[in-house]
Amino acid sequence: MKAIQQKLLWVTLIMISTQNVRSQDIHFSQFNEAPLLRNPALAGLFSGDLRLQSVYRTQWQSVTTPYQTTSLNGEYKIHVGNSEDYMTVGAQVMLDRAGTIAMSATHVLPALNYHKSLSEDKNMYLSLGFMGGLVQRRFDRGKVTTNTQFDGVTYNPGATDGENFDNASYSYFDGTAGLSFNTQLNDNPDNNFFAGVALHHFNRPSNIGFYTAGKTRLAPKWVYSAGARLATSEFSYVTFHADHSKQGASSQTIGGAIYTYKLDSEVDPVYLIHGGLFVRAKDAIIPVAKLEMRPLSISVSYDANISKLNAASNGRGGFELGISYQTFLERNSTSRNAVRCPRF
């Protein structure tokens, strides 16, 4: 009985601490490693022709059944004709699983981005991107337990749960549109800047919910993003990232910086190490470390919880692992030798 009371206390604390963010989308602490989730207009802003990325997150393992989320995204950059313009085609896939009833969500979202060159002297691009596809949510009805299955003393798994669900799953089409601007700041390719804005769920998907009477529309979400990369020496630079999102009455701000050191070459390094810190306002402090062995890189981060749930979680939050593959391709239209190309 004491164990049950303790679990109920933890669940209550989780619910209280998430009141102000309950309508927000899934998010990552390593948000810079999942650019399409920030803004589809950020697709293709990298040095290379092809980029594949994955981020895995596990959260609340110290409090309850862990919430697990995996993001997979790919981007392929295509030179347009004889101009300095580019297109990027890509896709975002996300798998999320939460709680004891295996509540899950699967997102499959193709993306398209067009980069318009604005300068004949340096890298300066205005990008317009769209992303849209199918989202499916489901849970395991057999794992649901309710008060009606307790007779006051014992639990009877054979008793009805007293809930009237139409279905244990539903799906809808979701769409996102975004705009971004990126530019090289001077003659040093290590100095870059970008800014962008995206509107997620612009089609306001309806029929969101498992109950007929509880179905509603998904609120649109605005995401404002910015970043800058500045050289600090011939072998090092600092990268700043920040996002502010607002969805309905909820909002979130996250930002920070990562220091990078080139281990073997000033111009075209293969080995780099990265370390930094992000802060999610009123929620977590997030140290980040990354090892790059081009074309591969591996990054890790951990959320040190500073929210109201800190008393129950003892400061423990979410762990994330990121893997990225980024390369130039052996083709006639490769951007390796391009004088101008969208990158960050």
N, C-alpha and C positions, 0 to 999 in steps of 0.2 A: 504494500500500500504506500509506503514511504517513497519507493522508487517511482510509482505512478504519479504521486503528488509532485515529485521533483521534476519529472518530465513535463507535467502540465504547467509548472511554474516557468520552465524554460520556454515552452511554446508561447505562453502569455507574454513573456518579455520580448520575444521575437516580434509578435504582433504589434505590441506597443511601440517598439523601436522603429518599425517600418510603416507607421501610419502616414507619415508625410511623403513616402516614396512608393506607395502601393500601386500607383498607376504607371510607374516608369517601366521602360523596356529593360531587357537584359543588358548588362554592361560589363566591361572588363577594366581591370586596373591598368593592364598594358594596352590601353586603348590605341596607342600609336602603332601597335602591331596588328590592328584590325581596321585598316583605313576605310573600307567600304561601309562598316557599321557607323562610322562617323559621318561620312559624306561620299556618295558615289562619284562626285567630282574630284575626289582625291585619288581615284584610281589612276595609275600610270605616273604618279609623281615620284619616280625613283630612278636611279642610275642603272639602266638595264633594259632588256626587251621583255623579260619574263620574270614574274615574282609569284611564288607560292608561299602562303603563310598559314600557320595554325596556332591557336591559343587554347589551352585547356585550363579550366578553373574548377577548383573544388572549395566549397565554403560551408561554414557552420558545422564542421565535423566534430568539434568539441562540444556542441550543444545538442544536435539532433542528427537525423539521417542526412548525410551531406548533400548539398546541392551541387550538381556537376554540369558544366557547360563547356562545349567544344565549338570553336569557330574554325572554319576552313574557307580560305579565299584564294582566288587566283586572278592574275592580271596579265594581259598580253598586249604589247604596244605595237601599233601599226603606223608606219609613215604614210601620209596621204599625198599621192601624186608627186609633183615637183615642188610643192610648197614646203613650208617649215611646219605645217600643221601635222597633228597626230590624232589617232583614235586609240582608245583602249577598250578592249572587250574583256569581260571578267565575270565572275560569279561569286556569291557569298552563300555558304551553307552553314547553318548553325543547328546544333543539337543540344537540348537542355533537358535535364532530368532532376526533379526536386521532390523531397519529402518521402514519407513512408508509403504513400499511395502511388508512387512512381509517376507523378505528374510530369508530362514531357511535352516538348514543343520542337517541331522540326521546321526549319526555314530553308527554302531553296529559291534563291533570288539572283537571276542573271542581271548583269550590269553593262552599261555602255556609256562611254565618256568621249567627248570631242574636245581637243586642245587647240585653241586658236592662237597662233603666234602674234604678239603685239609689238615686236621689236626686230629690227634688222641687225642689231649690234650685240645682243645678249639674250640669254634665256629669259623670256617674259611671256607667260601664257595665261589666257583666260579659258577656263574649262567648265563645260556644262555636262552634267552626268545624270543618268536615270538608272534606277534599279527597281525591279518588281518581280513578284512571283508568288508562290503558294506557301502558306503557313498552316501547319496542322498541329492541334493540341489534343492530348488524350491523357487518361489516367487509368489505373488498374482498379476496376470496381470491386474486385475480390479482396483488395487490401483496405477497403474503407471500413472503419469502425465508428459507431455512433452511440449516443446514450441509450437508445432503444434496445441495444444488444446487451445491456447490463441489467440484471434483475435486482440491483442494489447490493449484491454480494459478489457474484461471479459474472464472468463474461461468457455469453453464449454465441459462438460464431455462426450457428445455424439460424439464428433469429434474423428477421428482416432489419435492414438498416434504417427503414422509415423515410428514405429519400426518394424523390421522384425525378430521376434524371431522364431526359429524352434520349440522350446518347452519351457514351463515355468518350466521345471524340467529336471534334468539329474542325472545319478548315475554312480559310478565307484567302482572298487575294490581297496583297499588300504592295504599296508603291512608295518610292522615295525619289525626290528630285533635289539636285544640289548645284551650287555654283562655287568656283574657287578661283583665286588669283595667285600665281606664284612667280617669283622673279629671283634671279641672281643679283646679289646686292652690289658686287663690284667685280674686279677681274679674277678674284679668287673663287674657284668653284666650290670651296668649302663654305662660302657665305651665301645663304639662301633664306628666303622668307616666303611663307604662304599664309593665306587667310581664306576662310570659306564659310558658307552657310548652307544648311540642308533642311528640307521639310520632309520628315518621315510621316508615313501614313496619310499622305495628302488626299487619298481617296476615301478616308474615314471608313475603314472596314466595319460593316454592321454584323449583327448576329454573333457577337462575341459573348460566349457563355454557354454553360452546359444546361442551364435551366431555361425553359421557354420564356417564363415570366422575367427572368433576369438578364436576357440578352440586351446588349447595348452596343454603341458605336465606340470604336477605338479612337481616343483623342489624338489629334496631330501632335507631333513633337518637333520643335525647332532645335537645331544643334549649331552652335557657333564655334568654329575651330580656328586656331592659329598656331603657327610654329616658326621658329627661326633657328638656323644653324650658323654659328660664328666661330671662325678659326681663332684659337688662342696661341698657337705656335705652328711651326712647320709640321709637327707630328701629332697635333691634338686639336680638338674642337669641342664646343658645347652645343647641345641641341635642346631647345625649349619647346614644350608642347602644352597646349591648354584647350579644354573644351568646356563650354557651358551649354547645358540642355534644359529645356523647359517643356513639360508635357502636362497639360491641365493645370492643376494647382501645385504640382510638384516640380522641383528643379534640382539640378545637380551641377557642381563645379569641380573640376579636377584639373590639376596642372603640376608642372615640375620641370626638372632639367636632368640631362644625362651628359656626363663627361666621357669623351672618347679619346683613346690613345692608340696611335698606329705603331705596331710593334716591329715592322720590317721594311717599310718603304714610305717615303714622303708622298709620292705621286700616285702610285697604284698599289696600295697595301693589300696583302692577303689576310694577315692576322691583325685583329683589332680587339681591344677590350673596352667595355662600356660599364659605367656605374653611375647611379643617380638616385633621385628621390622624387616621388610624386605625393601629392596630398589631395585627398577627396574631402572637401569641406565638411566639417562636423561629423565625419564618419571614420576616416582611416588615414594613417601615415604609411606610405608604401615604398620601401627600398627595392631597387631594381638592379640586377646585374646581368650582363650579356657578354658572351664570347662569340666572336665572329671569325670563321675560317672560310673565307669566301670560296665558293658561293653559298655556303651554309652558315647559319647562326643559331645559337640557342640562348634563350633568355629566361630568367626566373624572377619572380617577385612575391612578396608576402604582405598582406594587409595587417597592420597592427591596429586593432580596433580601438577607436576613441569615442564611439557613439554611446548612447544610453544602454546598449547591450553589453558594455564592457564588464559590468558586475557579474554577468552570467558566463561570458566567454573568456574571462581573464585576459582580455586583450587579443585573443586569437581570432583571426578572421579568415581570409581566403588566400590560398596558394595558387599561383599561376605558372604555367610552363609554356613558353613560346618557341616555335621552330620556324625558320624561314629559309627559303631557297631563292636566290636572286642572281640573275646572270644575263649576259649578252649572248645572243645566238649567232651562229655562223650562217649568215644570210646576206644577200645584197643590200637589204634595207635596214640592216642593224643600226641602232642608234649609238653604237660604240664610238664611231668616228664623226658623228654629226656635230656640226658647229653649234646648232641650237636644238635643244630637246628638253621637254618638261622633266624636271627632276627636283629632288630635295635631299 
